[in-house]
Amino acid sequence: MREILERVRAARPLIHNITNYVTVNDVANIVLACGGSPIMADDFEEVEDITSICAGLNINIGTLNRNTIPSMFRAGKKANELGHAVLLDPVGTGASRHRTETALSLVKEIHFDAIRGNSSEIRALAKGIGVMQEDGRMVGGGSTKGVDADAADVITEETLDAAVTFAKAFAGVTGGVIAITGTLDLVADVAQCYVIRNGRPEMGRITGTGCQLSGMATAFLAANRGNPCKAMAAAVCAMGLAGEIGWANMQPQDGNVTYRNRIIDAVYCMTGEQLEKGAKYEIR
């Protein structure tokens, strides 16, 4: 994990973010905190030019609208053409037909080095694409509660083995890394799955920790092109560890806004050695 973060700090990758306007400032700040440099641009007329000068592209569909959807496709195809790192955050997939169809079209038309979402979002994508379980049944069956994971889809120790199998299978279909984040985090390619236990439940009380992670993870992917699965796992560990450090520094009068800032500060101050020692994961 140490060398992954240190490569980000050394490379200072420029990251193009087509993200949602609820969390755009936080995404920019955490990309800066981890060592990258953010550009936030979503106009159709300039996204190809912006993507061309960047090392990575983060597409987040959180505040989906008819103006930015064409920009997402245009930027994604340009990034693929140039061989840049591309990440999809399918926020709220499953919550509406329009949102789900857009996410599915993005996955079908653009190659993503990584797809990161909660368990309900990832399962909604997998169901739409037609990924099957080993017993032949369609993956899915849960529902999406807005942008939060439905209780039926939450990964627990009891469902972990099945979730690992599913994550690897879906990675095989997409040809990229699948990151399922929640109480337990999974980061998988077709051959291996990192099971990550960093983080705090209080992180769920802050709007945008997932969006922040996607921006930071794109920087990790861009600076570590040869090992996308480990790069994605390192980003997930770093975000969870920052949540732990930030929470430890909270004072009695502090609330969720202060906690958000403490998480970003923890990423900014994090060293490779600290990440190496604090990362809690196993590989299956």
C-alpha positions, -999 to +999 in steps of 0.1 A: +000+000+000+028+024+008+043+025-027+008+031-042+003+064-022+039+074-028+035+071-065+005+094-064+024+120-045+054+118-069+033+118-101+007+145-091-017+132-117-042+157-132-077+143-128-107+153-149-139+150-128-174+151-143-190+148-109-221+160-091-227+195-079-235+184-043-200+173-036-178+189-063-158+210-039-151+181-015-140+159-044-116+186-056-102+190-021-096+153-015-079+149-049-056+177-038-051+162-004-040+128-017-014+144-041-034+148-073-046+178-091-083+182-100-101+198-130-139+200-128-153+204-163-185+191-178-194+212-209-197+192-240-176+216-261-145+212-239-145+178-223-124+162-250-097+189-247-097+187-209-096+149-208-067+150-233-045+169-209-054+147-179-042+113-167-075+101-154-112+106-157-138+103-129-174+100-140-200+104-113-237+103-121-250+117-088-268+148-102-276+133-136-290+158-162-294+160-200-266+185-204-238+164-188-248+129-200-234+135-236-203+150-220-197+118-200-198+097-231-176+120-251-150+123-223-150+086-216-145+076-252-116+101-255-100+088-223-102+053-237-087+064-270-058+079-251-053+050-226-061+071-195-075+057-163-113+059-162-136+053-132-174+052-129-193+061-098-229+049-106-246+069-079-282+058-073-283+032-100-315+013-096-334+043-081-349+054-114-351+040-149-333+069-165-304+067-141-301+029-145-303+031-183-276+058-184-253+038-161-257+007-182-251+025-214-219+040-200-206+006-190-215-009-224-199+019-244-169+029-223-142+007-208-138+015-171-107+006-152-128+006-121-165+009-111-171+020-075-204+020-058-224+007-028-237-029-029-272-019-042-257+002-071-233-025-081-260-052-080-284-030-101-257-027-127-249-064-127-286-072-130-290-049-160-260-064-177-271-099-170-243-113-148-254-146-134-246-164-101-229-198-101-263-215-097-276-198-128-298-172-112-296-135-120-276-114-096-298-088-079-330-090-061-325-060-038-337-025-042-319+009-042-328+033-014-318+066-031-281+068-031-278+045+000-274+007+000-306-012+007-305-033+038-311-064+018-279-058-002-255-049+027-225-072+028-220-090+061-196-117+074-224-142+067-228-132+030-191-123+024-181-155+005-210-151-019-202-113-023-165-121-031-176-146-058-200-121-072-174-092-073-149-114-091-175-126-116-186-090-124-150-079-127-146-106-153-175-093-173-165-057-172-128-062-176-121-038-148-119-036-111-151-037-091-152-018-058-182-024-035-180+000-005-200-002+027-196-017+062-172-042+046-154-031+014-146-053-015-122-045-043-119-073-069-106-082-103-112-116-118-084-132-099-084-117-064-105-098-040-094-074-013-117-076+018-111-043+036-122-034+072-111+002+075-135+030+082-161+043+107-199+040+106-201+077+112-187+083+077-222+075+064-235+107+081-215+129+057-227+136+023-202+127-003-176+104+012-182+079-016-179+107-042-146+118-025-133+082-026-141+080-064-121+112-071-092+100-050-093+065-064-090+079-099-058+096-089-045+063-075-054+045-107-038+071-129-005+070-109-004+032-107-014+020-142+003-014-139-017-026-108-053-012-109-067-037-083-041-028-057-043+009-065-081+008-060-077-012-027-051+013-015-075+042-021-103+024-002-080+016+027-067+052+027-103+067+028-113+043+056-082+050+076-087+087+072-122+082+086-107+064+116-081+091+122-106+119+117-130+104+142-102+100+168-096+137+165-132+148+170-140+170+200-173+169+219-187+200+201-178+188+166-204+176+141-205+161+107-191+191+088-160+191+111-157+154+106-157+159+068-129+184+071-109+161+095-111+133+070-097+154+042-070+167+066-062+131+075-057+122+038-035+153+033-013+144+062-012+106+055+022+090+048+029+059+029+042+043+061+010+053+080-012+037+053+009+006+052+005+001+090-031+012+092-046-007+062-068-036+074-073-061+046-071-097+035-069-110+000-092-138-012 
